[in-house]
Amino acid sequence: MAIEAGDEVTFEYVARTAGGEVFDTSRQSVAPEADVRGDRRPLTVTVGTGELIEGLDEALIGMVEGETATVTVPPEKAYGEWSEDRVVSYHPKAFRGMLDGAAPEVGKRIRLGQGQVGEVVHADEETVRIDCNHEMAGETVEFEIEIIEVA
């Protein structure tokens, strides 16, 4: 039976940048060589509910249990285009107030309010700039997927 929107699907995946670097995987065997940490296991989602990036969600439709595929997803259907609008500036005093007095450190990833995560890209006495774009914004990504189960 071909996968349709609303189906619960369990699948394995390996996610790579356009340059071939693995940045995420469900496969325990791939994780150590790619320096991907954490518990690795097949992913179970309900197709068409927004649990996945749009391009991967669309690619699952029509696949069948046991099928494998390699899917290339452009930025607009992956993690979005990089946008200057997602780079925010703060006065250092306000920044320290958000982080209990911690000093800004360029390159450090921090959590801002409302679940937003960003990377400090500039810090001096007058301005702290934080890039809140997704790490993969602007990137074309490739997924190797294997459908394990369709319910």
Secondary structure as GFF3:
##gff-version 3
##sequence-region A 1 151
A	DSSP	beta_strand	8	17	.	.	.	ID=ss1
A	DSSP	beta_strand	22	25	.	.	.	ID=ss2
A	DSSP	alpha_helix	31	34	.	.	.	ID=ss3
A	DSSP	beta_strand	43	46	.	.	.	ID=ss4
A	DSSP	alpha_helix	54	60	.	.	.	ID=ss5
A	DSSP	beta_strand	68	73	.	.	.	ID=ss6
A	DSSP	three_ten_helix	75	77	.	.	.	ID=ss7
A	DSSP	three_ten_helix	84	86	.	.	.	ID=ss8
A	DSSP	beta_strand	87	90	.	.	.	ID=ss9
A	DSSP	alpha_helix	92	98	.	.	.	ID=ss10
A	DSSP	beta_strand	109	111	.	.	.	ID=ss11
A	DSSP	three_ten_helix	113	115	.	.	.	ID=ss12
A	DSSP	beta_strand	117	123	.	.	.	ID=ss13
A	DSSP	beta_strand	128	131	.	.	.	ID=ss14
A	DSSP	beta_strand	141	150	.	.	.	ID=ss15
###
